[in-house]
Amino acid sequence: MKVIRSKVIGFCFGVSNTVAKADECIALARESGLPCYSIGELIHNKDMVRHYNELGMVCVKGSEGIEPGVALVRAHGIPDRDRRGYEKRGFRIVDSTCPIVAKGAQTIRKAAQKGIKTMIVGVKGHAETIGLQGVEASEGKVVDSIMVYGLEDAERLVQEGSPAADEPIVVVVQTTFPVNVFERIKKVLKGHFTAIRFSNSPCGATQIRKKAALELARQTDAVVVVGGRNSENTKGLARTVEDTGKPVYCIENASDLDKGLCSELSTYRCVGICSGSSTPTNIIREVEEVLERL
């Protein structure tokens, strides 16, 4: 079997930064004799999470009930109230919030301080969306942003007529929000609100990755997507390949390539490999080695 890698593979900048900051966190905790934590799952890759857990980094959801130590804010960021809670309880924060995410949060804060309504387009319950929903204009005053989780929400806002069509609105979108859905939402909103401004679009790195996946699908008989099952950008890659009509197989690592799946994949002459932005290159290589032996 011929195996072709996507031209864009491995960690994105945000994830690379988080991994580097995780190493910094571990070193700082050891040097200070303090516990080490990640606020939420480090990245959407269970192998990397396990690796850092073995080094002493414990995943936590909140600051209460645990001993203060060194805590990592991952790429998705966290609500302002949560950050303040960790700091007040004596935790040392190491911040790896993706710069694009941080810029979105700052946009919401500044707009609210000027009295301009803000709108967040994001996946309900996603960590980045939760962080953006928790932005404060001033301490303790959370910005009451309008939430749009899908096309139906955008259409409902138009039908209800609230906010008014001519009211100034600034829109921030989750960086890994599905582009095709966002474009439809954007069209509906722009067609109704005359003073609406979109401050960002889904992450450019994610779009480059999807473009490379499309190119890969054209070159191959099937595509294997390697990435965390909870990763929005990995799911997006799978949907991108599916839309081409090519068979797509989603796995987290080489151990998912069991006998049955390998037997199915061996029927293809050429298989492509692409990965989510949280998938390390050593895991991609392990998958590649298994496929090359088929």
URRA-V807318 format. One record per backbone hydrogen bond with DSSP energy under -0.5 kcal/mol. NH is the residue of the N-H (numbers start at 1). CO is the residue of the C=O. If there is no record, write none. Layout:
nh=(NH;NH)
co=(CO;CO)
This chain:
nh=(2;4;6;9;12;16;17;18;19;20;21;22;23;24;25;26;27;28;29;30;31;32;33;34;35;36;37;38;39;40;40;45;49;50;51;52;53;54;55;56;57;58;58;60;66;70;71;71;72;73;73;74;74;77;80;81;83;84;85;86;87;88;89;90;91;92;93;94;95;96;96;98;102;103;104;105;106;107;108;109;110;111;112;113;114;114;115;116;117;119;120;121;122;122;126;130;131;132;133;134;134;135;137;138;141;142;143;145;146;148;153;154;155;156;157;158;159;160;161;162;167;169;170;171;172;174;177;182;183;184;185;186;187;188;189;190;191;192;192;193;194;194;195;196;197;199;199;200;203;207;208;209;210;211;212;213;214;215;216;217;218;219;219;220;221;222;223;224;225;225;226;226;227;227;228;231;232;235;236;237;238;239;240;241;242;243;244;245;246;247;249;251;251;256;257;258;262;263;264;265;266;267;268;271;272;273;274;276;279;280;283;284;285;286;287;288;289;290;291;292;293;293;294)
co=(269;271;273;7;277;12;13;14;15;16;17;18;19;20;21;22;23;24;25;26;27;28;29;29;68;56;70;58;72;38;60;43;45;46;47;48;49;50;51;53;52;36;56;38;63;35;69;92;37;71;94;39;72;74;134;134;79;80;81;82;83;84;85;87;86;69;91;71;93;73;94;75;98;99;100;101;102;103;104;105;106;107;108;109;110;111;112;111;168;170;146;172;120;148;123;126;127;128;129;130;131;132;141;141;138;140;135;143;118;120;150;150;151;152;153;154;155;156;157;157;164;195;117;197;119;121;174;178;179;180;181;182;183;184;185;186;187;188;189;189;165;192;165;193;169;171;197;171;175;203;204;205;206;207;208;209;210;211;212;213;214;215;216;216;270;270;247;272;223;249;224;274;225;251;44;228;230;231;232;233;234;235;236;237;238;239;241;242;241;221;223;225;249;253;254;256;258;259;260;261;262;264;265;2;222;4;224;226;276;278;280;280;281;282;283;284;285;286;287;288;289;290;291)
